[in-house]
Amino acid sequence: MDDDGPRLDLPPDVGDPPDCPLEWPPGGCGMPSMRSTVSGTTPLGDFETTRAVFGSYGGCGNICEVDANVLRFVLLGPEVPLDDLDTNTDETLVIDFLDPFEGPVGAPFESFLYANRGGVTEQLDDAEVVVELLPTSEELADPFVPRDAVVVTGSVTADAPGWSVSGTFVASYCPDLNSFAICE
């Protein structure tokens, strides 16, 4: 069929889907290392996490191209499955940055910390995070291979009424956690 007109299955302002290389799966999570040891007390009780994954912010560009940044870390225990990870209902600690973190590495940075358990979320607005290693844009643009995912290392400390959380993490890249803005 010869079709030179607009695609009828997309709203007119969206345009065509991005041109990703066929070997670049758009989602999934990397196989996380068991070297993450973040634990402590939250208003939802004690948490003991052993794995971590991260997502980035891609602006409104091509979903295959993500700038060198971290937007979110998800810290989870060994019993939480990565398939269909839901940070709102699964038992997780989530570190969220107001703006994508692009550096500098090695310096304390204030972030939000969320504790999620049984569909209930508690938030702390001033957790201290230190990111020790940040991936390059090229590393994030490489075809995503879950067994060989890019990693980010860092630590988190939270000390406030009802909160006493600390530890280090080695987070694997999880494109499922990436966020994108709608291009105008």
C-alpha positions, 0 to 999 in steps of 0.5 A: 500500500502506498501511503504519503499522508499522515499516520491515522493512528497518532494524534496529529501533533505527536508525529512518527515514533522515534527511529531506534536501532532494532537491537535497542529494546526500549525498556526493561531493567538491568540485572542489579548487583547484590552489593547495595546495602541501604537499610533503616527505619521509616514511618512505614517500618524497617527496610533492608534493600540489597539491589538498586536500579536507576532511570534518567530523564530524556527531555523531549528527544528520542527515547533512544538518546538519554543525556548523562543524568540520573532522575531516580533510584529505586532500592529494593529487597531480594523478594521484589521482582524487577518484572513489572516493577511498580514503585507505588505498590512494591516495597521500595525506597525511592530516591527522586531528584527534583531536576535531573542530577548531572553532577558534580559527582562526589558532593552531597546533593539534596533529594526526596526519599520515598518509602513505599509499602502496601500501596502507602507512600511516605515522603522525606524532602531532604535526604542527602545523596552522594553520587560517585559515578555517573554514566556518559550519554554514550553509555546510556545510548548504547544498545541496552543489554540487561546482563551488562547494564551501565551502573551508578554508584552512590550513598544515601543518608536520611535522618529526621523524625521517623527516618533513619536510613543510610547505606551505599548502592550500585544501581543498574540502568533501568530504561523502564524508569526513564521519564520523558516530556512531551515535545511541543 
